[in-house]
């Protein structure tokens, strides 16, 4: 399945996700405001860390080796058994840690979270971590087997139902309702994935009888550091910058910055959904000149698309801010230009970054993630002091220029030298 065809198949999922994000962002903005957006950002970061650790970061490895071994039945069954057991037992360890440190964790997140020291929320949160881990396993196998239609169908149903739950809970219970909606979303996705997998049987469930294989564990764990370090670097960098914004300005500025990231996530859906389906399984099986041709083919497709999208977003920025949020978020206007320019470079960086993932270049991948985070934090602080609030988006843009140049230097033999 080529990149264009994968893009067409993922268009339905992207469109639904986009519509749901538009609606839910508006509801959150109207009912919770910039301070509510800031608080939700804190819980989302916490959940990202818990969910990433709960899967041990092996989902990309599961995609890669499912793609490679699906025609070798015994090896494939052993791979699935090993991957499933890693997901299950690692998530149980994270749950035990959450239960033990629950009071400290909720207190450090926000006042609203510290008030939710009840068994009901606590155990739903833990079941959410377990659900995310198991549904990630199922979706990774589907991705590796290129069962794109089933993958998309699950995503669409989960997105619609989770969006409806979030709207109901936010409207009726405000911030507390938003917290519940966030932890219920993985549970909803797991239920849908299980039901569809049982009916359509995209892969055999007899792998549950297979044994845990140390070799598969070693292969999968090569991806753990990459999958764990990447979100930890991003979350740490954004947390530091968000706290700096709050201290330097106020919660209104911090909430507006979070809103800018949400706008970015919405329009990037058009490409990131396809990337998730396509890049790692495809790059896994390509080398040298074939890989070079594929990279340039993807760039030729994505670059005009992202330029058109970002241009459209910039031209209609006032309308978008009013549709997605409220007048309280008008500070986004000062960030949007350089953030959009940064996203154009970001998309091209992601293509190269996925080569590192597909080829299991763990050390180099980690170094590039650390490089991005350090430069972004460093430039944000410096440029905010020079240019004020707009310095954040300038820092974002310059960081991605540097990141892209360093990736091109690293891949110079592959991309810029004749084979």
N, C-alpha and C positions, 0 to 999 in steps of 0.2 A: 504494500500500500504506500503510494507516494505522498509527498508533503501536501500537494494540492487536494488530493482526495481525502486525506485525513482532515484537512482544514474544513472541507465541505461537510464531512460527517460531524465534526465538532461544533459546527455553526449553530445547530439547534440548542445544544447544551449552553453555549456561550450566550445566545440570545435570551434564554430563560434566566440564566444566572444574572445577566445584565439587568433585566427587568426587575427581578427580585431585589437585587442590590439597590437599584434606584428607589424602589418603594420603601425598603427597610431603612435605608439611610435617611430618607425624608421623615419617616416616623420617629426615628431616634433623634434627629435634629429638632423636630417640633416639640416632642415630649420631654427630651432630656437636655437639649442645648449643648453648648461647647463643653461645659463641665462634665456632663454625662458622657459625651464622646470621649473625653479624657479618661474617665473611670473605666469605660468599656475597653479602651485600649490597654489599660493595665491588666484586666482579667484575661483578655485575649493573648497578651504576651505570656502570662502565666500558663495558660492552657497550651500554648504552642510548645513551651518548654516541656511540660508534663507529657504531652502527646508524643513529642519527638523522642524523649527518653524512653517512653513506654513502648515504642516500636524498635528501640535500639538503633534507629536510623538505618534499617536494612531494606526499606521498601525499594530503593533504586536497585540494590543488588538482587532483590527478588524479581524485579522487572527484567534485568539483564539476563539472569540465568534461566528464568522461565522461557525467555526468547531463545536462548541457546540450546536448552535441554529438552524442549517439549516433545521432540521426536524420539527421545531415548527414554522409554517408559519407566524403567526401574530408577534411573538417575533422577528423572523428573519427580517421581513419587517421593524419593528420599529428600530431594530439595524442598518440596512443599512441606513435608513433615518437619524438617529442620527449621524452616522459616516460621511455620505456624507455632512451634514450641518456643522459639525465641520471642515471638510477639506475645504469646500468652504469659510466659514466666517473667519476662522483663516488665510487662505492664503490672503484674501482681506485686513485684518488688516496689515499683513506683507508688502503687496504691498504699502499700504498707507505710512507706515514708510519708505520704500525704496525711494519712491518718495520725501518725505519730507527731508530725509537726503542724497539724491543721490550725491550731489556735494562733501560732506564730505567723503562718503564711497568710491567713485571712486578715490579721491585724496589720501586716506590712503592705497589703494591697490597697485597702481603703477602709474608711469608717463603715460604709455600707456592708462590706464583706465581713468585717469583724462582728457585726450584729447578727450575722447568719450562722451562729454557732449552734446549729440544730442538726440532729441526726439525719433528717430527711435530705437536706441540701448536701450534707457531707457525703452520704452514701450514693446519692445520684452523681455527684462529682466523681467519685471513685469508679462507679460503673461506666461513666462517660469515658474515662481514661482507658478502661478495658475495651469498651465498644470501639473506640477509635483505633486501637491497636489491631483488633480482629478485622474490622472493615477495611483497614489499610492493607492488611495481608490479602484479602479477597480482591480488592481493586488492583493491587500490584500484579497479581497473577493474571487477571483479565487484561491488564495493559501489556504484560510480557507476551501473552498469547495473541495479542492484537485483536481481542474481542471488543472492538471499539464501539459497536452498536449497543452491546449489553452494558458496557461501561457508561456510555452516555445516557442510556435509559435510566440506570440507577441514579446517576447524577441529577438528572432532570427531576425525577420524583422526589429525591431527597431535598433538593433545593426548594421546590415549591412547598412541600410540607413544612420544612424547617422555617422558611420565610413566613408562612402563615402562623406558625406557633410563636415566632418572635414578635410579630405585629400584635397578636392578641395579648401576649404577656406584657409587652411594653406599654400598650394603651391602658391596660388594667392595673399593672403593678409597677410601672415606671422602671427605675434602675434595677430593683430586685428582680423584676420580671425579665429584664434583659440578661441578667446573670443566669437565670434559670434557662432561658432560651439558648444561650451559648453552650451550656453543658448538655442540653437535651439533643442538640443537633447531631453529634456522632452516634447517639443511641438510635435515632430515627434512621440514619444512613445504614447502620448495621442491620436493622430489622428488614429494610428494603432489600439490601444486598443478599441477605440470607434467603429471603423468600424467592427472589428472582433466580438465585443460584440453584436452589432446590428444584425449581420448576424447569429451568432451561438447561441445567447441567452443563455449563461451559467447560468444566473440567471435572474429572472423577474425584469423588470424596474418599476413595479407598486409600489415599495417602495417609490417612489418620492411623492406619495399621503399620505404617513404615517406621523405621527407627531413626533416631537423631544421628546424623553423620557429622563427625568432627571436621572433615574436609569441606563440607558445605558450610558449616559454621564459620570456618576460617575465611572462605571466599566471601560470604555475606558480610562478615564483620569488617572486611576491608572498606565497606561503604559506610560503616557506622560513624566513624569520625567525620567523614564528609557531611553526612546528613545531620549530625548533631552540631558540629562546629558552625555550619552555615547559618542556621536560625539563631544560635547563641550569639554569634558575632553581630547579626542584624539587630536582634532584640537588645543586646547590650549597648550597641551604638545609638539606637533610637531612644532607649531609656535614658542614657546620659544626656543626649541632646534635648529630649523632651523635658527632663528635669532642669536643664540649663535654661531653656526657654521660660519655664514656669518661674524660675528664680530671677531671671533677667527682666522678664515682662510680667505675665500673669497667666491664669488658667485659660483666659479667652484666646491668647496667642497660642498656647499649647494645644488647645482643642481645635483651633483653626489649622494648625500644622498637621494634626491627626486627620482632619478632613481632607487636606490636600493629598495625603497618602491614600485615602479611600477613593478619591476621584481617579487617581493614577491606577489603582487596582481595578477599577471598573473598566476603563477603556483598554487596559492591557489584557483584559480577559480574552479579547479577540485573538491574541497571539499565544498567550501562556497556556491556554487550554490545549491548543494544537501541539505546542512544545512538549507538554506533559505526555501526550499520546505518542509522539513521533521521535523526538530527538535521541533519547537514550537507546531504545530498541534498534533504531536505525544506525546510529554511530557505532554501536557495539560490533556490528558485522562488517564495518568498512575500514579500510586501511589506505594510507598513502594517497595516491592520486584520486582514487574513488572517494575518499573522505574529503579531500580538498574540493572536488567538484560539487559534492553535496553541500558543503558549507557555503560556497559561493552561490549555488542555486537557491538556498534558503535565504541568504542575504538579498539576492535580487528580488525575491518575493516579498520579504518582510519589510525592507527599507521603504519602498514606496507606500506600503500600507500604513506603517507607523507614522510616516510624515503626513499623510492625508488625515489620519485620525487626530494627531496632535494639533495640526493646523485648524481642523474643525472645532476641536475643544477650545483652542485659544480664541477663535473668532466668536464663539458662543459662550464664553466663560461666565458672563453675568447671568445668562439664562440658566446655565448648568448649575451654578451656585444656588440660584433661587429655586430650581426644581429639586435638587438633591437635598438642600439644607434650608436655611432661613437667612434673613438679613444679618443675623448675629455672626454669620460666618464670612462676612465681606472681606476680612483680612486675607482670605485665600487669594484674592486678586493680586496681592503683592508678591505671592510666591509662584504663581502658576507658570509664568513664561519660562524661567530657567529650569523649573521642575520638568516641564514638557520637553525641553531640549535635552535634559539629562536622561529622560526615558527613551528618547531616540537612540542614544548611545547604549543605554542599558540593554535594550533588546538584542543588539549585536554582541554585547558581552555575554549574554545568556547562551547564545549559540556556541561560543567558544568554551564557556564554562562547562557545558554539557558534554563536550569531548573529554574533559578531565574526569567527569563522573563516569562516562561510558567505558573509559579505559582504566578506571580504578587508580588514577594518579592522585592518591590520597594526600601525600605530603604537599604537593604543588597546589592542590585545590585548597587546602587549609591555609597555606601561605597567602594565596590570593584573597581569601575571605578576610583574613586578619589585616592584610594591606588595605582593603576597601574600608573596613571599619575604622581603623586608626586614622587614615587620611580624612574620612568623612567627619569624625568627631573633631579632629584637629582644625580642619578648615572651617567647620561650622562656628566654632568658638571665635576664631580669628576674624572671620568675615562678618559675623554678627556685631562684633566690636567696631568694625570699620563702616559697614553699610546698614546696620540695624537689622530688622526682621527679615528683609529680603536677602540678607547674607546667607540664610539657611539654604535657599534654593540655588543660589550661586555656588555654594559649597557642594551641593548635590551634583550639579552639572559638571564642575571641575573634577570632582572625585571620579565620575564615570569616564571622563576623557582620559585621566591618568590610568584608570583601571583598564580601559580598552587598549591603550598604547602598550601597557605592560603585557597584556595577553597576546597582542600581536608580536611583540618581541619574543615571547616564549614560543609561539607557534610559527616563527618566521620560516623555519625549514619546510613546514607543511604548506603554508599559505603563499609565501612570497619567493620561493626558490623553485626553479624548474626541476621536475622529477626526471 
